[in-house]
Amino acid sequence: MSLMDKMKHGMDKARGEVSDLAATTKIRHDIGNLNDRKSALFTEIGRQVYALCQQGHAVSEVEAQCHEITTLDEQIKQKSDEIARINAA
């Protein structure tokens, strides 16, 4: 095999590897977007279930978590009020 043939073969191989890298990078990006959408849907489902709990339609499997969210909301409000008092002084 001549030097030129070896160089051509090396260039073709490198071109293929770059093409493979670009394709896998795009697919990984697509997978990331799909996972982001999935997370957003899970978040929305959670919000809807929590809203049902607040309306008295508790789902027993998540009732404890809904109660904890309510407690966290109260703690957040207390801390926000505390910041407001400090800033007002």
C-alpha positions as CSV (number, residue, x, y, z in Angstrom):
1,M,0.0,0.0,0.0
2,S,1.4,3.3,-1.0
3,L,1.7,6.3,1.3
4,M,-1.1,8.1,-0.6
5,D,-3.4,5.0,-0.2
6,K,-2.6,4.9,3.5
7,M,-3.3,8.6,3.9
8,K,-6.6,8.3,2.0
9,H,-7.6,5.3,4.1
10,G,-6.8,7.2,7.3
11,M,-8.8,10.2,6.1
12,D,-11.8,8.0,5.2
13,K,-11.6,6.3,8.6
14,A,-11.4,9.7,10.4
15,R,-14.3,11.1,8.4
16,G,-16.4,8.1,9.4
17,E,-15.5,8.5,13.1
18,V,-16.4,12.2,13.0
19,S,-19.7,11.3,11.3
20,D,-20.4,8.7,14.0
21,L,-19.5,11.1,16.7
22,A,-21.9,13.7,15.3
23,A,-24.7,11.2,15.0
24,T,-24.4,9.9,18.5
25,T,-24.1,13.5,19.9
26,K,-27.3,14.4,18.1
27,I,-29.1,11.3,19.4
28,R,-27.9,12.0,23.0
29,H,-29.2,15.5,22.6
30,D,-32.6,14.1,21.5
31,I,-32.6,11.7,24.4
32,G,-31.9,14.6,26.8
33,N,-34.8,16.6,25.3
34,L,-37.1,13.6,25.6
35,N,-36.1,13.1,29.3
36,D,-36.6,16.9,29.9
37,R,-40.2,16.6,28.5
38,K,-40.8,13.5,30.6
39,S,-39.7,15.3,33.7
40,A,-42.0,18.2,32.9
41,L,-44.9,15.9,32.5
42,F,-44.1,14.2,35.8
43,T,-44.0,17.7,37.4
44,E,-47.4,18.6,35.8
45,I,-48.9,15.3,37.0
46,G,-47.7,16.1,40.5
47,R,-49.2,19.6,40.4
48,Q,-52.5,18.2,39.3
49,V,-52.5,15.5,42.0
50,Y,-51.6,18.1,44.6
51,A,-54.4,20.4,43.4
52,L,-56.8,17.4,43.8
53,C,-55.6,16.9,47.3
54,Q,-56.1,20.6,48.1
55,Q,-59.7,20.3,46.8
56,G,-60.4,17.4,49.2
57,H,-59.9,14.6,46.6
58,A,-56.9,13.0,48.2
59,V,-55.1,10.2,46.6
60,S,-54.2,8.0,49.5
61,E,-50.9,6.9,48.0
62,V,-49.6,10.5,47.9
63,E,-51.6,12.1,50.8
64,A,-48.5,12.2,53.1
65,Q,-46.5,14.0,50.4
66,C,-49.3,16.5,49.8
67,H,-49.4,17.3,53.5
68,E,-45.6,17.8,53.5
69,I,-45.9,20.2,50.6
70,T,-48.5,22.2,52.5
71,T,-46.2,22.3,55.5
72,L,-43.3,23.4,53.3
73,D,-45.4,26.1,51.7
74,E,-46.2,27.4,55.2
75,Q,-42.5,27.4,56.2
76,I,-41.6,29.2,53.0
77,K,-44.3,31.9,53.7
78,Q,-43.0,32.3,57.3
79,K,-39.4,32.8,56.0
80,S,-40.5,35.2,53.3
81,D,-42.4,37.2,55.9
82,E,-39.3,37.2,58.1
83,I,-37.3,38.6,55.2
84,A,-39.9,41.3,54.6
85,R,-39.8,42.3,58.3
86,I,-36.0,42.5,58.2
87,N,-36.0,44.6,55.1
88,A,-38.7,46.9,56.5
89,A,-36.7,47.7,59.5
